[in-house]
Amino acid sequence: MTIPKEYDPHIIEPKWRDSWDMSMYHFDWKDNSRPQFIIDTPPPYPTGNFHIGNSLNWCYIDFVARYKRMCGFNVMFPQGWDCHGLPTEVKVEEIHGITKNEVPREEFRNMCRELTVGNIEKMRQTMLNLGFSTDWSNEFVTMEPEYYSKTQRSFRQMYDMDRLYQSEHPVNWCPRCETAIAFAEVEYDARETKLNFLHFDGLEIATTRPELLAACVAVVINPEDERYKQHIGSTVKVPLFGHEVKVIGDEAVDPTFGTGVVMICTFGDKQDVRWWLEHGLPLRKAIDKQGLMTEIAGKYKGMTIPECKQAIIEDLKSEGYLYEQKSLDQNVGMCWRCSTPIEILSERQWFIKIPNDEIATAANEIEWLPEYMKVRLDNWNNTMEWDWCISRQRLFATPIPVWYCKECGETMVAREEWMPIDPTTQQPPEACKCGCTEFEAEEDVLDTWMDSSITALHVSGWLTDHEMRLPTQLRPQGHDIIRTWAFYTILRSMAIRGKRPWDAILINGMVLGEDGHKMSKSLGNVISPEEVIKDYSADSFRQWAAIGGSPGSDVMFRWKDVVSASRFFAKMWSIYRFSMSHLEDYEHSEIDVSELKIVDKWLLSNLNRLIASVTDSMEKYQFDEAFKAVRGFTWDVLADNYIELVKARLYGEDEAGKKAARYTLYVAIDALSRMLAPFAPFFAEEMFSRIGKDSVHVQAWPDVCDSLINEDVEKSGEFIKEIASNVRRYKSEHGMALNAPLEKIEIYGSLDDLTDVLGATNSPVEMIDGEPDFEHVPVNVKPNMGMIGPKFRGQAKAIINALTEANPKKIADEVASGKVIVEVDGQTIELEPECVEIEKEVVSAGRAVDVLDISGVPVVIIR
């Protein structure tokens, strides 16, 4: 059996990647004999870059999927692609130098599809290179009719349930993308602005949005504010624009902020919307969908928001309305895709009702890993004030399956059997209730989260010929999309099927660069998975993912961790190569435990404790603890100790001892290859290929053999290990070759099996009962020159000479009596005992020996 001296992942990994039969990872819909384990895998946006954050998350998923298969589960690890939405459209506009409205609708959509198909292929290749055990038979692409027809059918079903409606309502609006966005898609940026203090027709107000004066519909005061409450019920004129607005009272006004008087505009922020609804105020639209000022802005019409703001401030100053400005820190809502500040516009949109209690109940039924991540969903659920706006004014997304009758204006929602359907290219197959056959198509499309929030339903067999298998078992995802993907999926699963979408949700953190910051191109700290594969290996990348941190926590990418991973595989290969040199013609069969030596039993006891520990960690999704345990056992127990202890047997003539060592090595290599399989699929496959049949990835997870776990055996094994280690150290300190024999080793203790002590020390070994009888014979006197010199000065040299020439036993006796006497030039000099050190030699049975204390047991070395 020829095994290369060095492990070369750039040969091994492509070999297995290209030869694996991926059908071994397929979910069997017809199999009810095994417990199911369906993973609601995140469908990434097909950007063409399967970045390091994706890769970390998918490593976690793959660890689970491979482990669960080996434990006997019918596992589905599907792969989806969340194609629709702003990211693709923005990229197409950038690539082609156009906006969505500059080319025909279908041409623009085809550009998006073409880009998406190419990007999916690039990302799929990275996933294959990383060794993910994806079930490609359950791949889904949200832009394909087979999938988005389900999105449309879910729309119809929720419409029929009265959970979905259309209404004119304030929404978050991105002027750059020209679309409504949900609150979950708003990100916030800390900025400094100016608080402008204005004379307001007998009142003073403070505002950060003077450009919205044209949209002012009321002035509001706290009714308990003694300074102003007499004004409540009156009217005031708006500066520059002159229209009159009411002065109203509301306890939500903070009298300590600004002047304590606030103008209500439609709309500056969410509080404006609350007051507008509560007080039944009129609607004045000062900003249009492109972010330009409307006709009610008068001479400012057509200006951008920043231009209008600057112009109005100048006019307020020149006409004496603006009397003070102060700096103010504020959080500005931004579009999550283009970072443009959002506006709140009142538009007719489609909404899904938010059933907060229902979502909370379902969330409580789900196991959160780690548990503290559930707080993020609870906090979001408890602060939802508006329903979910699901319509978007874009093109590349699932069409809203709706038409409007040109005669009576009736809304016609497509029947499920008509779907998939695009109302902009297809007319309803039947007439309106009024008899009219002419319709106006709904041109808006659905929020991309409408597609991705049914992934749990989709992968569990909803609207297919398969048996419905909801809930799925696991949702793995990042903490950054708890308020979107997790929240919306729970909402939709409960609405459509009345069940929680998953049994558990596993949250991963973000990847940080070596500088400790989140990876970003602007910081120059981005590392691609392909770069790590090229320089080291996919398995090294996966080991970094396993050990880098626990689920829920952010993980720092450090090259030194990848280097460490690579070194572990080099060490493991060395162990494997040595082991296989003794297992070349080995035919594995079980042997009686009585045939094993203590060290074999010690190794197997530790191995079974390892299996138990790793299994427990895998069940808890503690991948870092699992891999650290495997690595520690491999390096410390197997390589540094067991192999060193049994080498003599493996190379010796004792066939029974050799058989036991070979059996133990085989069991250890087999178990390690299986435990490494979820983490390092390429390396594990290469290991297993020479000791087993078929792929390691269709083998069972190693079972714990409780009968082999024995504390007494472990103590004896540890004692043998320590003896061998201490003797090796002794030889090294005395300049001896490690394989050089000693005259004899005597062990004063109880040890039933000396086989591997004999082999490891290459010396005769004898066990002796009782306590050793040692005699400590003085052999040398060492004067303490640091004490003698300063005290005796000119006589010091003579005193030192006298001490070194004296009988060591005589000086030792005098030290014991409390004073040392020497004669120098006819003078008797008395020294303190601390002025000398007596070197003694251990003598046993008349022989000079060295004694090692090993765990309190004397081990005598006879040279």
ABEGO torsion letter per residue (X at the ends): XBBBABBBAAAAAAAAAAABBAAAABBBAABAABBBBBBBBBBBBBAGBBBAAAAAAAAAAAAAAAAAAAAGBBBBBBBBBBABEAAAAAAAAAAAGBBAAABBAAAAAAAAAAAAAAAAAAAAAAAAAAGBBBBAAABBBAABAAAAAAAAAAAAAAAAAGABBBBBBBBBBBAAAGBBBBAAABBBBBBBBBBBBBBBGGBBBBBABAAAAAABABBBBBAABAAAAAABGBBBBBBGAGBBBBBBBBAABBAABEAGBBBBBOBABAAAAAAAAAAGBBBBBABBAAGBBBAAAEAABGBBAAAAAAAAAAAAAAAGABABBBBBBBBBBBBAAAGBBBBBBBBBBBBBBBBAAAAAAAAAABBBOBAAAAAAAAAAAAABABBBBABBBBABBBBBBBBBBAAAGBBBBBBAAAOBBBAAABBBABBBAAGBABBBBBABBBBAAAAAAAAAAAAAGBGBABBBAOBBABBBBBAAAAABAAAAAAAAAAAAAGBBABABBBBBBBBBBAAGBBBBAAAGABBBAAAAAAABBAAAAAAAAAAAEBBGBBBBBBAAAAAAAAAAAAAAAAAAAAAAAAAAABBBBBBBAAABBAAAAAAAAAAAAAAAAAAAAAAAGBAAAAAAAAAAAAAAAAAAAAAAAAAAAAABABAAAAAAAAAAAAAAAAAAAAAAAAABAAAAAAAAAAABBEBAAABBBBBBBAAABBAAAAAAAAAAAAAAAAAAAAAAAAGBBAABBBABBBBBBBBABAAAAAAAAGBBBBBBBEBBBBBBBBABBBBBAAAAAAAAEAAAAAAAAAAAABBAAAAAAAAAAGBBBBBBGGBBBBBBAAABBBBBBBBBGGBBBBBBBBGGBBBBBBX
